């Protein structure tokens, strides 16, 4: 308990010290593996990892700039980068994070460093979407699996807020109109086969780590957790995909209504506002320019029947796994 209390005091100190907002925060998005032998790899045989362009646009729409975080690098790379960016987005996807792979191994470095930074009073928010939320909870539970099967693929749903949601950090400033839109219209896009339940949170007990802000129900009527925030750190998770209504058009079930767009924008604005509380920076604009996503171009992969309209695709050379030129990070 004393250790938790000391950590909490340090973290509160970081909140108080973050009085000057970073006007243009830089957020890192974790890359992930392309599926082997998939249609994308057949058309782009030298590419091995990707970021869905919708995640990039989602953050840019909130006023942030984006740096890709490579998989497969050593700890010094992640430490160097994490001490310069202002936040991290852990994207959704179809990876198995409880097995050894690039997403899981890189994500473990990232979360260890995010906790370390916050303990040191350096504000480091993390935003997990779908698989990213599941991974956040998994990591903060000491790599213990607590997910259960659920059937929530291809669902669009309103949010079912918990009664005290307005007292949370995430929803504390939500306007009445946006809250009404979220709770009365189908604004969230769900594409997941695993989920967490409140009963499981109470049994483990994850309620000491996470605050449940909303729930939803899958195709079978089973309740699952859809929004969480960490009780101490600026870590947030949504089981749905707030980036899809604005930027993905491959499925007719993705909502593109005015209510869905307003709701999605709320989440982007909130997380970027969290990233603005970080005063970390790169050594200079030249170093930052070399790392930004602007150095790469998205491909129109929706035409190849991808679930993503556009993707940024990266080769091992681009990720520094086959070094041809000196890379600024280890």
SEROLUM-525288 format. One record per residue: x, z, y of N, C-alpha, C, O in turn; residue in three letters. Coordinates in steps of 0.001 Angstrom, whole numbers, plus 500000, padded with zeros to 6 digits. Each point is the difference from the previous one (the first is absolute). Layout:
BEGIN
XZYXZYXZYXZYala/...
***
This chain:
BEGIN
500826500000498801499174500000501199500864500000501256499682499314500971unk/501433501467499016500876500058501175500597498622500284500118499592501155unk/500260499689497772500568498670500173498986499053500615500340499202500874unk/498399500886498668498942499145500544499781500325501468499839499101500826unk/500155502208499502499772500409501379501107499494500916499728499531501105unk/501521500563498437501129499508500796499889498495500196500225499495501100unk/499425499780497823499850498547500089498909499631500989500136499046500766unk/498772501726499209498895499727500904500431500196501448499630499211500869unk/501158501849499401500475500245501359500910498874500483499926499577501154unk/500936499945497945500876498878500349499181498765500326500278499292500967unk/498693500453498202499176498817500209499213500095501298499895499017500733unk/499543502172499566499280500195501255500947499754501176499606499430501018unk/501639501003498829500994499748501038500218498517500232500200499563501133unk/499760499661497782500176498552500154498829499391500747500177499045500757unk/498623501495499041498834499519500730500154500266501493499718499135500829unk/500729502060499500500148500377501401501103499204500679499910499682501186unk/501145499994498041501120499276500593499700498523500184500677499322500772unk/498296500162498513499664498570500088499087499765501192498891499491499840unk/501559500871501343499172499917501192500055498627500643499091499633500745unk/501960499598498980500145498675500582499717498959498933500728499904499012unk/498223499318501182499631498993499026501000498852499986500541499621501039unk/499703499824497765500736498757499869499029498869500265499029499835499261unk/501216499377501785499025498996500411499785498935498940498865499596499745unk/502218499946499636499918498942498989500617500492498698501146499665499698unk/498111501127499524500578500564498773500323498924498980499386498932499987unk/501578501360499167500407499101498924499630500667498681500453501106499704unk/498731498221499519499515500540498732500558499175498845499956498770500025unk/500561501909498976500492499324498813498903499832498968499230500928499754unk/500691497893499639499064499745498895500819499772498736500899499160499973unk/498784501585498996500725499866498735499636498696499308498821499688499830unk/502185499555499774499767498797499200499673500410498566500171501158499619unk/499361497882499596499752500263498585500237498741499190500071498898500544unk/500050501280498144500357498899499115498891498960499910498813500327499998unk/501603498419499929499070498944499616499791500057498492500908500348499246unk/497894499308500333499740499968498560500811498886499344499949498857500453unk/500798501456498487500795498959499336499092498948499376498925500300499480unk/501544498460500588499275498857499400498654499733500661499166499284499447unk/500622501285501724498758499734500717500067498685500750501057499376500097unk/497797500209500434499913498717500691500877499985501245500586498967500324unk/499515502149500373500818500065501208501468499764499648500690499239500678unk/499783501411498267501405499849499613500292498586499510501123499516500137unk/497874499820499293500227498615499560500171499073501202500748499024499933unk/498558501279501163500127499181501206501192500425500859500545499191500751unk/499856502066499140501128500530500778500953500699499029500063501229499980unk/500670498012499222500763500578498885501119500951500407500438500809499183unk/500040499114502073501084500891500404499491501310500593500798500876500333unk/497891499270499803499435501198500622499674501055498943499506499680498919unk/500777501569501407499808501076499022499145501160500522499551500841499221unk/500226499204502091499196501090500552499162499480501157500189498875500462unk/498876501960500003499096499522501044499406501152500798500044501160499592unk/499402498479501555499106500848500788498798499137500365500171498897500517unk/498644501576499229498810499282500439499994499966501521500189501027500651unk/499595497789499914500056499844501456498926500823500701500150500350501171unk/498775499957498125498923500780500619500484501380500420499523500535501000unk/501415500054498259500536501308500392500809499896501300499939500881500857unk/500802498047499266500797499785501204499074499825501206500196500633501038unk/498805498513498817499062499753501103499228501264500363499716500259501169unk/499958500508497818499263501255500193500772500947500920499423500580500920unk/501877499576498832500821500871500836500258499379501367499974500695501016unk/500274498007499012500215499329501282498754500083500873500094500089501224unk/498738499881498139498752500117500744499823501355500656499221500143500943unk/501507500861498556499982501328500603501099500195501024500054501037500661unk/500831497973499481501069500085500993501359500336499445500896500364500762unk/499296499525497916501292500309499388500751498720499644499411498926499878unk/501886501214499961500812498946499409500352500408498577499951501181499656unk/500401497844499522500155500253498566501389499624499518500557498971500382unk/499984501883498777501249499743499282499705500073498501499426500991499548unk/500941498007499678499838500118498545500979501008499427501156500052500418unk/498388500750498625500876500925499284500239499411498611499066499851499213unk/502172499822500496500309499322498748499915500944498797500323501184500101unk/499246498285498788500110500720498731501396499755499427500696499065500394unk/499697501804498662501239499759499266501280500355500713501079499640499529unk/498842501067501610501217500358500730500413501435499683499257500741499356unk/501946499646501107500496501347499719499486500991501050499397499615501002unk/500859501660498741499438501042500853500496499898501436499248500287500931unk/501998499311499264500541499932501358499251498974500846499840500188501206unk/499702498732498170499201499000500724498712500630500522499658499860501175unk/499626500843497928498723500592500405500208501098501043499213500119500939unk/501833500677498904500249501068500964500320499433501372499489500479501012unk/501349498509499020500360499384501273498769499443500710499832500174501207unk/499325499165498034498812499390500585498966501046500406499408499907501076unk/500376501080498070498981501006500273500330500839501230499096500555500625unk/502173499546499730500399500751501182499942499140501271500462500424501060unk/498968498366498829499895499118501164498576499516500266499635499757501150unk/499572500105497816498625499532500193499096501155500403500420501157499993unk/498338498526500358499064501013500510498839500310499061499141500818500326unk/500829498540498523498945500271499033500130499067498819500783499051500032unk/498442501220498917500050499205498767498587499709499527499131500871500029unk/500648497897499535498756499627499325500324499694498543500828499138499707unk/498515501573499385500109499732498564498796499162499606498879500507500000unk/501319498232499666498871499095499778499342500166498641500551500616499087unk/498267498822500807499334499910498709500610498896499164500788499196500497unk/498848500766498233500539498984499106499676500346498563499196500891499729unk/501430498404499360499701500177498575501193500551499230500074499852498780unk/500858500781501925501176500563499329499670501313499293499026500675500332unk/501806499668498688499896501282499308501057500927500581501177499901499655unk/498405500990501219500995500819500671500500501150499148500982500644500370unk/498378499642498497500504501049499120500909499423498920500274500659498998unk/500188498119501205501020499392499162501138499539500900499816499831501205unk/501339499970498217501156499601500806499822498570500493499959499065499201unk/499936500768502104499968498677500600500406500105501459500224501098500508unk/499870497773500163500476499991501375499123500784500952500501500775500814unk/498189499030499092499064500695500897500121501506499824500107500739500979unk/499877499713497777500034501437499728501328500619500415500021501062500622unk/501079498289499042501310500570500304500257500014501507500516500983500532unk/499132497944500147500163499972501453499064501011500657500381500701500938unk/498383499362498552499037500940500549500439501444499850499720500832500863unk/500963499466498048500492501366499803501062500346501045499987501096500561unk/500926497977499700500989500218501071499291500224501335500330500919500750unk/498699498227499526499289500052501285499295501334500190500091500603501069unk/499205499865497899499249501243500149500922501213500089499713500932500751unk/501376499074498505500968501090500126500544500067501420500143501082500569unk/500158497757499997500540499946501356498940500328501042500310500614501021unk/498450498989498739498920500321500942499794501506500083499822500542501091unk/500202500133497769499890501462499994501201500612500700499854500918500807unk/501337498573498885501232500509500614499942499873501518500341500941500717unk/499232497907499773499926499765501438499028500958500670500311500578501041unk/498515499594498367499008500905500593500476501447499973499717500769500919unk/501003499599498030500574501344499938501021500214501109500169501115500492unk/500504497818499893501011500094501055499393499891501393500718500029501000unk/497970499846499065499344499891501293499966498592500559499715499809501182unk/500579499185497967499952498598500418498721499396499435499881499795498792unk/499178499925502075498653499590499585500051498687499232500480498992500521unk/499027501016498241500012498802499161498667499875499266499819500598498939unk/499247498629501617498715499813499338500082498966498877500781499052500069unk/498404501146498904499909499055498883498525499694499759499163500902499970unk/500538497830499861498631499533499798499936499289498652500673498987499808unk/498529501525499256499872499400498678498654499341499821498965500611500264unk/501040498140499287498770499239499776499850499702498517500887499402499392unk/497995501012500024499652499742498601501114500513499082500135501212499831unk/500662497899499573501128500453499168500918500902500801500555500959499464unk/499611498739501826500852500821500849499489501417500141500790500944500007unk/497895499224500108499420501342500034500215500706498665500357501177499968unk/499429498113498941500191500586498679501447500451499813500267501058499430unk/500662498117501061501412500339499878500358501209500869500771500859499572unk/498680499214501633500218501157500872499627501292499292500775500956499977unk/498046499062499453499510501209499331500859500314498778500320501161499745unk/500049497817499510500860500152498822501337500625500381500465500932499344unk/500149498555501714501311500511500423499908501443500480500859500817499667unk/498115499505501110499877501348500555499514500999498951499951501202500259unk/499688498294498551499650500868498869501153500080499008499800500263498814unk/501418499504501692501211500067499167499964499026498831500348500338498868unk/499223498448501439499981498907499018499117500299498793500315499608498876unk/498589501083501365499044500268498925498773499122500185499461499879501100unk/500109499512497801498877499068500037498679500758499964499737500765499073unk/499446499017501933498677500641500057498874498990500161498845500394500167unk/501456498340499788498957498991500164499112499920498761500401500360498893unk/498389499159501330499082499720498901499535498553500133500113499393501065unk/499363500067497840499459498647500045498720499971500819499180500916499935unk/500667498025500829498716499769500657499832498496500185500966499242499911unk/497828500343500340499703498576500133499528499730501422498804500038500291unk/502149499690500585499663499768501406500609498696500499500379499885501165unk/499709499145497949500516498702500401498890499165500628498862499974499531unk/501516499343501550499072499079500652498756500713500515498880499527499808unk/501321501608500846498892500761500577500171500089501516501117500152500494unk/497782499753500235500015500296501430499002501132500236498852499947499559unk/501624501082501152499232501240500086500092500619501394500984499783500707unk/498004500983499692500154500869501173500839501210499608500185500276498815unk/500315500436502169500781501206499730499068501203499921499081500145500807unk/501168500711498214499243501248499867500892501144500465500800500539499234unk/499043499820502040500848501037500577499678501373499422498852500297499670unk/502183500533500213499790501416499749499553500657501307500316499503501081unk/498952501607498827499347500582501169500972500342501123499652499890501175unk/501563500523498473500948500435501021500974498902500412501070500299500531unk/498582498434499237500940498915500255500435499937501462501123499582500285unk/498018500822500641500327499912501424501088500981500414500608499841501058unk/499641501168498119501061500962500335501357499574499447500976500741500112unk/499090498075499295501254499485499449500804499301501085499478499680501067unk/501800500088498646500834499221500910499537498551500036499904499391501065unk/499810500067497760499662498589499888498709499644500733499947499002500719unk/499025501805499101498699499662500579499628500865501200498862499963500466unk/502090500810500032499700500905501096499570499314501279499258500580500793unk/501195498193499422499661499296501242499062498823499775499801499193500908unk/499624500692497908499125498866499718498757500057500881499427501071500199unk/500161497797500319498817499952500860498735500034499146500018499686498810unk/498906500697501822498715500074499296499617498635499437499554499904498856unk/500617499040501939499587498666499567500796499523498781499439499411499076unk/501870500848500930500826499567498867499654500816498756499938499453498899unk/499838501844501267499626500844498862498676499540499400499850499967498778unk/499192499681502070498705499503499513500191498693499240499409499805498938unk/501416499301501602500259498729499318500616500227498629499626499342499030unk/501322501593500888500674500268498731499064500581498952500160499732498809unk/498874501053501619499142500710499048498703499277499675499323500361499037unk/500318498634501737498713499330499785500141498549499541499023499398499554unk/502176500037500547500190498598499614501138499876498988500874500862499911unk/499088498049499332501053499749499007501243499473500712500120498805500270unk/500800502109500026501157499642500823501333500108499267501002499473500483unk/499036501201498356501271500196499299500049499152498737499020499900499263unk/502141499491500502500209499109498863500825500716498936501132500411500256unk/498297499736498549500656500724498904500409499025498897499234499123499603unk/502022501061499907500541499146498938500896500828499093501175499676499834unk/498295501380499579500868500873499203499349500378498673498776500066499882unk/502070500178499128499557500384498658500310501449499681499561500519498974unk/501204500151501908500291501425499862499524500721501249499820499390501054unk/499981501905498817499594500786501168500266501477499735500352500406498893unk/499467500372502155500092501452499917498615500592500257499193499436500739unk/500552501708498638498731500686500210500246501377500603501085500564499857unk/497909499970500812500123501329500591500136501069498926500681501005500206unk/498682498788498661500118500956498908501441500079499517500518501084499732unk/500118497764500160501401499965499589500877500655501060500955500700499664unk/498734499083501601500755500638501078499897501517499908500986500708500203unk/497823499787499491499810501454499907500697500569498777500499501125500043unk/499543498124498877500572500499498756501522500099500069500585500786499255unk/500080498444501614501444499847499839500999500886500771501111500097499479unk/498688500538501631498969499763501016500564499179501155500847500483500753unk/498700498313499383500467499117501059499324500287501327500405499462501030unk/498571501377498958499325500348501250500909500811500917499738500102501198unk/501332500477498249500964500714500840500948499041500713500715500393500921unk/499285498345498645500907498996500547499249498979500854500485499573501047unk/498333500045498491499244498940500645498632500493500461499368500840499358unk/500208498624501747498654500250500497499164498753499736500359498909500443unk/498543501242498849499112498873499693499064499782501182499300500919500425unk/500694497853500103499198499691501180498780499153499687499011500027500732unk/501061499217498172498845499183499622500050499704498510501048500098499362unk/497801499540500104499883499587498603499186498714499945499426499563500997unk/500537499843497815499122498862499723499603500044498531500423500891499264unk/498770498154500315499539499948498613500234498600499441499733499000500666unk/500776500941498087500322498708499400498764499339499411498881500478500188unk/501326498419499096498881499231499443499152500819499028498820499707499807unk/501780501322499579499271500841499052499417501248500650499397500831499320unk/500780499305501991499484501158500710500922501195500005499622501069500478unk/501594498771498992500947501109499959500649500185501375500422499031500631unk/499651502207499817500565500293501312501523499990499959500603500488499044unk/500015498960501987501454500021500128500371500240501458499202499766500908unk/502022500704499296500506500284501340500427498695500664500697499188499392unk/498882500612501861500333498750500678500881500171501235500607499027500448unk/499482502185500119500886500238501147500585501402499916499277500964499747unk/502036499150500465500659501309500004501014500065501139500468498978500500unk/499858502250499893501159500227500854500733501232499482499380500938499500unk/501927499051500624500811501123499543499768501195500916499824499834501207unk/500176501367498225499700501184500798501130500337500967499769500674501004unk/501464498860498706501144500344500844500617498786500669500195499997501215unk/500115498973498014500717498846500516499044498916500498498826500001499629unk/501656499072501207499154498895500467499912498877498962500363498854500264unk/499147501510498553499825499057498907498502499788499796499232500961499939unk/500357497766499954498586499659499913499792498960498909500863499154499762unk/497997500916499583499704499034498959498557499563500015499094500811500192unk/500694497892499601498650499451499838499978499204498701500905499208499737unk/498071500999499462499911499307498723499517498568500177500168499166499110unk/499239500556502027499499498650500307501048499211500789501106500485500243unk/498528498294500151500935499098500676499521499696501417499215499071500192unk/501239501693500809499555499720501365500577498718500590499507499511501017unk/501534499939498354500589498761500519499223498757499606500149498957500637unk/499022501128498322499354498807499464498890499425500884499965498783500184unk/499124502029500374498929499398500805500496499120501139499371498993500325unk/501740501375500277500508499226501127500822498788499586500016498995500711unk/500672501085498142501040499006499752500003499369498604500883499195499705unk/498178501138499446499949499368498680498655499292499824498945500556500306unk/501113498204499193498789499192499902499861499321498633499324498980499870unk/501322501596499120500003499357498688498803500368499147499727499328499005unk/499544501733501361498850500442499223498793500158500914500107500553501095unk/498760498964498454498786500091500815499522501434500145499204500298500891unk/501276500609498234499548501388500045500728500820501067499580501119500293unk/501494498360500294500686500724501064499143499928501259499661498901500440unk/499979502234500153499121499961501172500746499552501255501119500438500269unk/498237498683500487500574499548501270499021500238501147500065499332501032unk/499044501609498780499029500323501030500677500694501177501137500461499898unk/498147499604501213500541500690501172500290501462499670501008500547500449unk/498117500089498771500200501402499637501251500175499152500744500964500182unk/499495498102498885501181500086499144501274499808500810501001500670499745unk/498975498432501222501179499752500825500310501215500872501153500416500106unk/497814500150500516500191501187500840500557501155499174500892500719500448unk/498582499451498358500458501076499120501455499802499609500788500945500041unk/499575497838499581501381499716499620500953500231501161501090500544499825unk/498488499039501357500856500167501169500233501470500318501069500378500478unk/497921500450499251500163501440500233501183500541499209500814500750500539unk/499292498874498175501077500518499150501367499468500447500987500734499982unk/499069497996500418501262499446500490500436500714501272501163500375500144unk/497896499810500778500327500665501266500466501433499764500935500473500646unk/498401500216498418500382501381499741501430500086499476500809500776500507unk/499496498421498474501331500136499413501100499583500964501052500638500051unk/498720498305500710501014499595500976500171501086501061501109500221500488unk/497795500461499873500130501111500951500837501125499405500716500684500731unk/499208499520497951500861500969499328501460499550500053500893500812500242unk/499348497896499532501372499482500048500589500136501398501212500161500146unk/497959499776500868500487500149501377500558501402500266500769500191500942unk/498851500780498239500499501361500186501439500157499527500642501011500283unk/499860498004499005501392500024499543500884499411501092499709498925500524unk/501367501773499819500920499487501026501274499422499399500999499838500700unk/498971499849498005501157499360499372500120498558500489499019499403500442unk/502179500050499475500200498629500452501235499405499342500831500712499436unk/499270497972500649501187499302499526501108500139501037499742500373501145unk/501468499332498459501147500172500898499847499150501254500379500417501094unk/499058498376498736499779499104501131498992498934499598499613499912498835unk/499968499288502120498990498971499739500516498926499052499223499417499244unk/502066500318500788500561498983499103499894500429498538499649499200499133unk/500654502064500605499884500510498636498553499924499527499729499590498872unk/499344500808501996498576499937499651499563498565499758499286499722499036unk/501139499359501837499588498604499886500373499404498653499262499179499455unk/501873501228500009500447499481498714499135500474498845499986499381498936unk/499278501734501271499242500603498919498509499661500028499312500159498991unk/500188499382502140498559499812500159499437498909499088500712499083499591unk/498021501032500105499307499047499129499964498609500615499759499017499299unk/500483500891502028499993498702500667501064499061499452499921498791500218unk/501071501738499075501041499160499411499502499226498779500736499179499452unk/498043501065500122499447499364498806498652499379500353499388500360501005unk/500164498723498179498716499352500278499057500191498819500425499930498847unk/498296500311501436499045500164498907499626498654499388499975498974500679unk/499742501056498045499544498810499286498494500085499759499452501081499784unk/499897497771500255498558499927499730499794500019498487499965498953499354unk/499899502250500092499890500140498548498555500053499513499749499932498797unk/499302500188502127498601499962499587499654498688499326499153499961499108unk/501502498955501313499751498695499408500481499926498560499593499120499241unk/501290501828500386500496500078498626499208501019499180500448500455498947unk/498377499890501552499093500946499342500544501427499968499624500799499143unk/501255499506501791500458501373500146498878500854500580499104499479500663unk/500939501819499094499031500892500610500317500230501479499196500582500728unk/501983498955499714500406500134501396499959498633500684500512499018499462unk/498885500920501711499949498745500742501402499527500356500323498823499842unk/500507502096500637501389499689500317500905501092499457499605501162499901unk/501619498450499747500992500967499544501362499675500581500369498836500152unk/500372502216500170501422499858500264500703500119498652499820500986499285unk/500974498017500374500686499963498708501508500105500227500552499348500887unk/500102501479498302501421500283500203500782499753498716499517500261498898unk/501691499234501265500904499809498870500945501190499884500078500828500907unk/500628499255497994501006501055499834501083499908501067500514501019500462unk/499827497766499924501015499821501036499505500598501304500747500711500673unk/498005499015499697499447500526501245499908501521499980500114500648501040unk/499678499920497771499918501456499893501370500663499872500093501224499914unk/500970497967500074501334500574499909500397500387498601500966500741499817unk/498307498773499181500353500318498619501052499044499460500674500294499013unk/499461498540501657501098499078499719500617499704501356499590499063500685unk/501382501726499693500501499977501376500900498794500225501024499837499338unk/498570499317501614500859498885500424500635500291501353501084499508500314unk/498219501304500483500505500372501305499907501515500131499225500637499286unk/501550499939501612499944501437500207498617500414500452499414499363500876unk/500069501680498545498687500518500353500167501262500838500869500820499703unk/498317499354501341500197501162500874499736501326499331500415501038500515unk/498907498961498353499742501263499298500655499945498628500017498952499354unk/500535502207500193500821500152498812499643499268498767500689500123498987unk/
***
